[in-house]
Amino acid sequence: MIEERTGAGRDGALSPQALYDETYENYKRFINPPLARLMKLSGSPVEVRASGTTIFDHDGKAYLDFAGGYGVFTLGHAHPRVVAAVKSQLDAMALSGKTMFDPLVGRLARKLAELTPGDLSISFFANSGTEAVEGALKLARAATGRAKIVAAHDGFHGKTLGALSASGSPEYRLPFAPLVAPVEHVPYGDTSALAVALVDAAAFIVEPVQGEGGVNVPAPGYLAQARALCDAAGALLIADEVQTGLGRCGYWFACERDGVVPDILVLAKGLSGGVMPIGAYIARPELWDAAYGRSPLLHTSTFGGSPLAAAAALAALEVLHDEDLIANARARGAQLLRGAQRVAQAFPSVVREVRGLGLLVGVELRAEGYAGTIVPEMLKRGVTAAWTLNRRRVIRLEPPLTVRASEVERALDALQAALGAAYDKLGFLGD
Ligand SMILES: Cc1ncc(COP(=O)(O)O)c(C=O)c1O
């Protein structure tokens, strides 16, 4: 029996401790018991509100958000222009009636066609990254008439069955086998293996920088070579920019680092400025025609393409441009990368390497065990950070693109203290 609760408002009807207890209990009993226990052990508080780069917990303590919702909060939390756009659209119409044209959804697709490289121009809107990846994989199959998908080891594309099949972590895939076949995985960065795998493939799906795989930045030219190999094999190139896109890596789209135009580009996370869920793929028109030109209802979504998400995304894209956030991502990213490398030099037995591009920075530890101490120690010092899903010995630092130089320094101080605390507590754990 679920107890009746009264006055359990989000913001103040309960004492801070009672709010924590109630929330933890609900997670432990009704959401994900083992994860709830793990989060409690890691010292995770209850989030209550957030603004800019800061999240406030149930006790009113402020945290600089360097986990950034795993890349969602490119504009920080609750950017006023995005919130205002959403509030005003909420009064007009929230979800699409689906039987009529929607002006905002149309404008968003047009804007994405203008912003994305080359002739990418037809958008499909979904509600998450994994859904957008599903759409991209289906489009590739239908357009080419081929089934095989090539993907990279350690890549991450989402957790629905199709996207999971392309993801590179056996840990997440194996319990659900058999997955969607045929998918072949090749080492990230290895163009010889890619050339072999691409025979008869519909597409190669790849992240321009692997996020969840441990912030792996390929050598410049990798994507350009992959583009050439796909062309030679008659396969499509799908750039999964769910995490790297929209300024995160210091480019509008990280594939621009190599001057590459993919056939399909996938976006989600930051697209609506951290206020509404959204996902999208943007494709070359001839692919869309080949796949769906005669059957336009083959791939659809009830909630995808809502006016509310479109209003948020249009405002978010304007803010990215008007506040020059991509330049800030480059400048603050360079500061964060250099700073973390400097801090790490004092702890060679804890940190193996610090790497990144723009404001996606990974701290690779010598043993996974350190991460379980470093992330909570940073949290104690008022900074959130997170490990990467496919490589838990890599801690990611992924703050909003609005982050200021002084906030980067505060995060670096917290990292330094946390590395020290981890070494004091655990000593040398080996490689
Ligand atoms: C590169 C990439 N693709 C796809 C996804 C899946 O997105 P979502 O969690 O919104 O389904 C993620 C999520 O981290 C991602 O990083």
The ligand as an ORCA input file, in Angstrom:
! r2SCAN-3c Opt
* xyz 0 1
  C      26.189      9.873    -28.678
  C      24.877      9.503    -28.042
  N      23.904      8.981    -28.795
  C      22.719      8.647    -28.285
  C      22.458      8.825    -26.932
  C      21.124      8.429    -26.382
  O      20.386      9.554    -26.018
  P      19.164      9.442    -25.015
  O      19.706      9.101    -23.678
  O      18.504     10.795    -25.082
  O      18.274      8.382    -25.548
  C      23.441      9.362    -26.110
  C      23.203      9.532    -24.672
  O      24.082      9.735    -23.876
  C      24.685      9.710    -26.674
  O      25.673     10.230    -25.929
*
